[in-house]
Amino acid sequence: MADFRTLDDIGAVKGKRVLVRVDLNVPVQDGAVSDATRIERVTPTILELSDKGAKVVLLAHFGRPKGAPDPAQSLAPIATATASVLGRAVAFADDCIGPSAASAIAALPDGGILLLENTRFHKGEEKNDPDFAAKLAENGDLYVNDAFSAAHRAHASTEGIAKILPAFAGRTMEEELSALEKGLGNPVRPVVAIVGGAKVSTKIDLLMNLVTKVDALVIGGGMANTFLAARGEDVGKSLCEHDLAATAKQIMIEAAATGCAIVLPTDGVVAREFKAGAANETVDVTAVPSDAMILDVGPKTVKAVTDWIDRAATLVWNGPLGAFEIEPFDTATVAAAKHAAARTKAGKLVSVAGGGDTVAALNHAGVADDFTYISTAGGAFLEWMEGKALPGVEALKK
């Protein structure tokens, strides 16, 4: 973490107002938080600062309120859930700037924790308005960003404020950046990437970047069908973006030029219906029935994928190999995930995974805890894989 200022560089914080940007955009059902994972991820930073006597002031967004107050998207219920996870009192202020925020911060004792209302209740947040960033900064002496998941957005609370106050990476941000550095920034080779999911169109930049960075690129999911079709295979009624054949060919040409092996399915599990337990058969990709859909890769392809995982020192994974939500079309994803997890546990592989479907798939396989690092950051993780600079991260550089 030599490139970034972290809590190790922050110095004495006792009595200081520390504005901490966190991601509390958690799922809520019937007024209660249904998944507190994101709150748990930022707990180490909050408690460390609190234990050192800082006045910890949390900045966060929730939902998409379009720059105006919306009671349905208030962070008030999240304050209660945060207190429960932390095991400490968390005060709440009904605005993130102005007299309401200032008086709540003034009343905060050393070591106290306060959550300010949704930053997106103000138009200046998403516009990264300098005046709004200045108003946020008035409430703090130091700034800590622990929300990697929002780091791809140049907003007032993620980037603008970091230009005004001394800025540092929180522990979760530090952990994420360290893991990503091991994944693609400065990895141990060989590096293998697994990229799956439905559409090539959503991951063109990702694929174009990866072929210049990795030694082998395994392509699965619906997007593999687009590559197979571009190669001249008939994929029947499979999900396929035929209009992107030229793009798929260009990616394969780029890969050949950089020495990156492209690993496409050689067999697939096909069915006539997209439903659990649908009648299915395994066929060679050159023999897909015209009335069938490829819903998973077959055992020969799984063997090829696990062989590449065995050769790899580093694995970066984004997207499932098949329609893992529906049995039995989860077979390949589960098999590859378990194989990668076993190699990781044996100390032979650094495995970094991210993206919503990927996290769900690894949880489904029961191996999420066995990967080196799993990013819950979604869009920020994808933009990092695309090789893009993330504004919220750039602002923390020394």
C-alpha positions in Angstrom: 0.0 0.0 0.0 2.9 2.3 -0.6 1.0 4.4 -3.1 -1.9 5.3 -0.8 -2.3 7.0 2.5 -3.9 4.7 5.0 -4.9 4.8 8.7 -1.2 4.0 9.5 -0.4 7.5 8.2 -3.2 9.4 9.8 -1.5 10.2 13.1 -3.2 11.1 16.4 -7.0 11.4 16.0 -8.2 11.9 19.6 -10.8 14.7 19.7 -10.6 15.1 15.9 -13.7 15.0 13.6 -13.0 12.2 11.1 -15.4 12.1 8.2 -15.6 8.4 7.0 -17.2 7.6 3.7 -18.8 4.2 3.9 -21.0 2.1 1.8 -24.3 1.5 3.7 -26.4 0.9 0.5 -27.7 -2.3 2.0 -30.9 -4.2 1.1 -33.9 -3.4 3.3 -37.1 -5.4 3.5 -40.1 -4.2 5.6 -38.0 -1.5 7.2 -35.2 -3.9 8.4 -31.8 -4.5 6.9 -31.9 -8.0 5.3 -28.2 -8.3 4.6 -25.6 -6.5 6.8 -22.5 -7.6 4.9 -21.6 -4.1 3.8 -21.9 -2.7 7.4 -19.7 -5.6 8.6 -17.1 -4.7 6.1 -16.6 -1.2 7.4 -16.7 -2.1 11.1 -12.9 -2.4 11.5 -12.3 1.2 10.4 -15.1 2.6 12.5 -14.0 0.8 15.6 -10.3 1.6 15.2 -11.0 5.3 14.9 -13.5 5.3 17.7 -11.1 3.4 20.0 -8.5 6.0 19.3 -10.8 8.8 20.5 -11.9 10.2 17.1 -15.3 11.7 16.6 -16.4 9.3 13.9 -18.8 10.9 11.4 -20.2 8.6 8.8 -21.0 9.8 5.2 -23.1 7.4 3.0 -25.7 7.3 0.3 -28.7 5.1 0.0 -30.7 4.3 -3.1 -31.3 6.9 -5.9 -33.3 9.8 -4.4 -32.4 12.2 -7.3 -31.0 15.0 -5.3 -33.9 15.7 -3.0 -35.0 14.3 0.4 -37.1 11.2 0.2 -38.2 9.6 3.6 -38.3 6.2 1.9 -34.6 6.5 1.2 -33.5 7.9 4.6 -30.5 6.4 6.4 -32.3 6.5 9.8 -33.1 2.8 9.8 -29.5 2.0 8.8 -28.2 3.8 11.9 -30.0 1.3 14.0 -28.6 -1.6 12.1 -25.1 -0.1 12.2 -25.3 0.2 16.0 -26.4 -3.4 16.2 -23.4 -4.6 14.1 -20.9 -2.4 15.9 -22.2 -3.1 19.3 -22.1 0.7 20.0 -24.4 3.6 20.0 -24.7 5.4 16.7 -26.3 8.8 16.7 -28.2 10.1 13.6 -28.5 13.6 12.1 -31.3 14.4 9.6 -29.0 16.2 7.2 -25.3 15.8 6.0 -24.6 19.5 6.0 -25.8 22.7 7.7 -26.9 23.3 11.3 -28.4 19.9 11.9 -25.2 18.1 11.0 -23.0 20.7 12.8 -24.9 20.5 16.1 -25.0 16.7 16.1 -21.2 16.6 15.6 -20.7 19.2 18.3 -22.6 17.0 20.7 -20.5 14.0 19.9 -18.0 12.8 22.6 -14.5 11.6 21.8 -15.0 8.0 20.4 -18.6 8.8 19.5 -20.1 7.6 16.2 -22.6 9.6 14.2 -24.3 8.8 10.9 -25.3 11.7 8.7 -28.3 11.6 6.4 -28.1 10.4 2.8 -25.6 12.5 0.8 -27.7 12.0 -2.3 -30.5 14.1 -0.8 -28.5 17.0 -2.3 -28.0 17.5 -6.0 -24.4 18.6 -5.4 -23.4 15.1 -4.4 -23.6 13.3 -7.7 -22.5 16.5 -9.6 -19.4 16.6 -7.4 -20.2 20.3 -6.8 -17.2 22.1 -5.1 -19.6 24.2 -2.9 -21.3 21.1 -1.6 -18.0 19.3 -1.1 -16.8 22.3 0.9 -19.9 22.2 3.1 -19.3 18.5 3.8 -15.7 19.3 4.6 -16.7 22.0 7.1 -17.8 19.1 9.4 -14.4 17.3 9.5 -10.7 17.7 10.3 -9.7 14.5 8.4 -11.3 12.4 5.7 -11.2 8.6 5.4 -12.7 6.7 2.4 -13.7 3.1 3.2 -16.2 2.8 0.3 -14.3 1.1 -2.6 -17.7 0.2 -4.1 -18.4 3.9 -4.7 -14.8 4.8 -5.7 -15.6 4.6 -9.5 -17.9 7.6 -9.1 -16.5 11.2 -8.9 -19.0 12.4 -6.3 -18.5 15.1 -3.7 -18.3 12.6 -0.8 -15.9 10.3 -2.6 -13.6 12.6 -4.6 -14.4 16.3 -4.1 -14.0 16.3 -0.3 -10.6 14.4 -0.6 -9.2 17.5 -2.4 -10.1 19.6 0.7 -9.2 17.6 3.7 -6.2 15.3 4.4 -7.5 12.0 2.9 -6.8 8.4 3.8 -7.9 4.9 2.9 -9.9 3.0 5.5 -9.0 -0.7 6.3 -11.6 -2.2 3.9 -10.4 0.1 1.1 -6.8 -0.8 1.9 -7.7 -4.5 1.9 -9.5 -4.2 -1.4 -6.7 -2.3 -3.1 -4.1 -4.7 -1.8 -6.1 -7.7 -3.1 -6.7 -6.1 -6.5 -3.0 -5.3 -6.8 -2.3 -9.0 -6.3 -5.0 -9.9 -8.9 -4.0 -7.7 -11.8 -1.8 -4.8 -10.8 1.3 -6.8 -10.0 0.3 -10.5 -10.0 2.3 -13.7 -9.7 2.1 -15.4 -13.1 0.7 -17.3 -14.8 -2.6 -15.3 -14.5 -5.9 -16.9 -15.6 -9.1 -14.9 -15.8 -12.6 -16.5 -15.9 -15.2 -14.2 -17.4 -18.8 -15.3 -17.7 -22.3 -13.9 -17.7 -24.9 -13.3 -20.3 -23.7 -10.6 -22.7 -20.4 -9.6 -24.4 -21.9 -6.1 -24.9 -21.6 -5.3 -21.1 -18.0 -6.5 -20.9 -16.2 -5.4 -24.1 -13.9 -3.1 -22.3 -13.2 -5.7 -19.7 -12.3 -8.4 -22.2 -10.1 -6.0 -24.3 -8.2 -5.0 -21.2 -7.8 -8.6 -19.8 -6.3 -10.0 -23.0 -3.4 -7.6 -22.5 -2.9 -8.6 -18.8 -3.5 -12.3 -18.4 -2.0 -15.5 -19.7 -5.3 -17.2 -20.4 -8.9 -16.0 -20.6 -11.7 -18.5 -20.0 -15.0 -17.3 -21.5 -18.2 -18.9 -20.2 -21.9 -18.2 -19.8 -24.0 -16.7 -22.5 -21.2 -14.6 -23.8 -19.3 -17.7 -24.9 -22.0 -18.4 -27.4 -21.3 -15.1 -29.1 -17.6 -16.2 -29.5 -18.6 -19.7 -30.7 -21.0 -18.1 -33.3 -18.3 -15.7 -34.4 -16.1 -18.8 -35.1 -18.8 -20.2 -37.3 -20.6 -22.6 -34.8 -24.4 -23.0 -34.9 -25.5 -22.3 -31.3 -29.2 -23.1 -31.9 -31.5 -21.1 -29.8 -28.8 -20.2 -27.2 -28.5 -16.6 -25.9 -26.2 -15.0 -28.4 -25.4 -11.5 -29.6 -24.8 -12.3 -33.3 -24.4 -8.6 -34.1 -21.2 -8.6 -32.0 -19.4 -11.3 -34.1 -16.9 -8.8 -35.3 -16.2 -7.6 -31.8 -15.6 -11.2 -30.6 -13.3 -11.8 -33.5 -11.3 -8.6 -32.7 -10.9 -9.7 -29.1 -9.6 -13.1 -30.3 -7.2 -11.3 -32.7 -5.9 -9.1 -29.8 -5.5 -12.1 -27.6 -3.4 -13.9 -30.3 -1.2 -10.8 -30.7 -0.5 -10.6 -26.9 0.0 -14.3 -26.4 -3.2 -14.7 -24.3 -4.9 -18.1 -24.7 -8.6 -17.9 -25.2 -10.4 -20.9 -23.6 -13.9 -21.4 -25.1 -16.3 -24.3 -24.4 -15.7 -27.5 -26.4 -18.9 -29.1 -25.1 -22.1 -27.8 -23.6 -25.2 -28.9 -21.7 -28.2 -28.2 -23.8 -32.0 -28.1 -23.1 -35.2 -27.0 -24.8 -36.6 -25.3 -21.7 -35.0 -22.8 -19.3 -36.3 -24.2 -16.1 -35.0 -26.3 -13.1 -34.6 -29.9 -13.9 -35.3 -29.5 -17.6 -34.5 -32.5 -19.8 -30.9 -32.0 -21.0 -28.0 -33.6 -22.8 -24.3 -32.9 -23.2 -23.2 -32.3 -26.8 -20.1 -31.1 -28.6 -20.3 -27.4 -29.5 -20.2 -28.4 -33.1 -23.4 -30.4 -32.7 -25.8 -28.1 -30.9 -29.4 -29.0 -32.0 -31.1 -26.1 -33.7 -34.0 -26.1 -31.2 -31.8 -26.3 -28.1 -30.1 -23.8 -25.8 -26.6 -24.1 -24.3 -27.2 -23.5 -20.5 -23.9 -24.7 -19.1 -20.5 -25.9 -20.3 -19.9 -29.6 -20.3 -17.4 -31.9 -18.5 -14.7 -31.7 -21.2 -14.7 -27.9 -20.8 -14.7 -28.1 -17.0 -11.6 -30.3 -17.3 -9.9 -27.7 -19.5 -10.8 -24.9 -17.0 -9.6 -26.8 -14.0 -6.4 -27.7 -15.9 -5.8 -23.9 -16.5 -6.5 -23.2 -12.8 -3.9 -25.9 -11.9 -1.4 -24.0 -14.0 -2.3 -20.6 -12.6 -0.6 -18.8 -9.8 -3.3 -16.1 -9.9 -7.0 -16.3 -10.8 -9.3 -13.4 -11.4 -13.0 -14.4 -11.7 -16.0 -12.4 -12.9 -19.2 -14.1 -14.0 -20.5 -17.7 -13.9 -19.8 -20.4 -16.5 -23.5 -21.3 -16.9 -27.0 -20.5 -15.7 -26.0 -21.4 -12.2 -29.3 -20.2 -10.6 -31.1 -23.2 -12.0 -30.1 -26.8 -11.4 -28.5 -28.8 -13.0 -27.0 -25.9 -15.0 -24.9 -24.9 -12.0 -22.6 -27.9 -12.3 -19.7 -26.4 -14.1 -19.6 -23.2 -12.1 -19.7 -25.2 -8.8 -17.0 -27.6 -10.0 -14.6 -24.8 -11.1 -15.3 -22.8 -8.0 -14.6 -25.7 -5.7 -11.4 -26.6 -7.6 -10.1 -23.0 -7.3 -11.0 -22.9 -3.6 -9.1 -26.1 -3.0 -6.0 -24.7 -4.8 -6.3 -21.5 -2.8 -6.6 -23.4 0.6 -3.5 -25.4 -0.4 -1.6 -22.2 -0.8 -1.0 -22.7 -4.5 -3.3 -20.0 -5.9 -4.2 -16.3 -5.3 -7.9 -16.1 -6.1 -9.7 -12.8 -6.5 -13.4 -12.7 -7.5 -16.0 -9.9 -7.8 -19.4 -8.9 -9.2 -22.9 -9.6 -8.0 -23.5 -12.8 -9.9 -20.0 -14.1 -9.1 -20.4 -13.6 -5.4 -23.8 -15.3 -5.5 -22.3 -18.2 -7.5 -19.4 -18.7 -5.1 -21.8 -18.6 -2.1 -24.0 -21.2 -3.9 -20.9 -23.4 -4.3 -20.2 -22.9 -0.6 -16.6 -21.7 -1.2 -16.9 -17.9 -0.8 -14.8 -18.0 2.4 -12.0 -20.0 0.7 -11.1 -17.5 -2.0 -8.2 -15.1 -1.3 -10.5 -12.1 -1.7 -14.1 -11.5 -2.8 -15.0 -8.0 -3.8 -18.6 -6.9 -3.2 -18.0 -3.7 -5.1 -19.9 -4.4 -8.3 -19.3 -1.5 -10.7 -16.1 -0.4 -9.1 -14.6 -3.9 -9.4 -15.7 -4.1 -13.1 -14.1 -0.7 -13.9 -10.9 -1.8 -12.1 -10.9 -5.0 -14.3 -11.4 -2.7 -17.3 -8.2 -0.9 -16.4 -9.9 2.4 -15.6 -8.7 4.9 -13.0 -11.1 5.2 -10.1 -11.6 8.8 -9.0 -12.2 7.9 -5.3 -8.9 5.9 -5.3 -6.9 8.4 -7.3 -7.7 11.0 -4.6 -6.0 8.9 -1.9 -2.7 8.6 -3.6 0.4 10.0 -1.9 
